[in-house]
């Protein structure tokens, strides 16, 4: 990673005039960017909105934003185009309506630089329509074998994309033409591919979150809010994954049990892939 790392954020959007402002502000107002610790590349792929989405983005007047507004074939088509453009050392994507905590990039940089991590996620956080935090949980662990078996979602919790960051090199495992064909589970496709190259680490910190609102409670929103995954999501995941066996289901049962226990227990059982803040040493351990 270069001395002053570049962070690339991709936001795919369409007709998002009521939600885009908060999302863009949360990216531009990161403490790591304002302090000069990191450089920001913010790629917004708009699907040809006819409302005020583009003017609202342009009103920020930021040279850090690159916005391209043109018709696309859906969110994952727009995302694939944006990820293909990304040049940062660290990459993530954030949908319109969702937003980051202002210190998220600083935490991510601390972990990536000091812990040799390539893939990181944080607290799974939910906001209500008024942008109030209404729920959060810290995952126990993520296993590469269970990604290959497609068990994150149907059996275990989904990885919260709004809190997840990765090293750009992991995108080498992604076929962007395959990604753009997904309709519901493109994020799982990314995780499935990344898991072939790296472990997903966890930091016990609030990085970002998903906003629950009526329009979101159809597919992904229902999953993030703790509901059952939609049938279309399960179908796409099963088409991609290997068939799980009894040992995989037993591991799932164990991980679900530990997932309900206190953080100190999770850390003791996953010491190398779960980072917590040590207040005495004043560092992530």
Phi, psi and omega in degrees: 000135181294163184303316175248092188296152173257132177248124179256124175243132178249131174237108171276138182206162176198129179049053188247031186299334183271353186229345189287329186300312182296322179296309181298317180300322182293334177279312184291333185264019176296134180299326180294331179278314182295329180278348183086006180295326181224159176259142181250132168242109183249111185254114180250119180252103181264139185275026180088040182302143177252001176267209185265016182305306184295313177302324179296316178298315181295334182294342177289336178060033184262130175285350179282347182264132167245117181244130175237122181245112181201156179300145176222181183259020179128177187301316185284338171293314178297318180297316179301319178297318181292315180295327178295330179282335192298137180237005185286163173288325180236139187230149173201169172225150186221123181280156177301133181104336178262164182203161181265154164291148187296338181259009185303312184295325177298317179295315179301316179296319177303313184288314182297319185284321188262343186243004179055045181265147178246349186205126190217142172223163183234208176304141171274110190241138178242139172247153169270183184295343178266011179068024175268139177289122184239359178188146174201155175208154177253124179297159176276301178196163175235131184249133182299322180299321182285334170296316181298331181269000177069033186264355175272103185133285180297324183244321179244169182295152175290154169285127180282110184298326183293345180247016189243135182226151181213159175288140184304328183300336179293338178292346175297338181274358187259129171268107186294332176293324176291317181301316186290346179277346179288149177248332186230330190235037179297328178294321177297323177301316178301312182296320178302317180287316180299322184295345175285345184241338187204159172276146173271114178269161183235138171241132181281072183208154178273110180257313182196181182200173183250132180268121179271123177213167187307320182290339184272346188274040178251314182233270183298322182300320179297322180292313182296328182277002175100005179274181180286144178293146181294153183300322180296325178295313181299319180299314181294321179295315182293328178293332183270326191269163172280156180287127179284155177247181181303316178302325179294318180293326178293320177296319177303314181298319178296314182295324178293321178296311181294328181300339180268359184267167181298159183303320183298328178288316178301316180296319181294330181268349178220062189291334187266340185242004177235117182258136176232159180276124176267108186290335179282317179275345182055053177201164176280131181231000000 
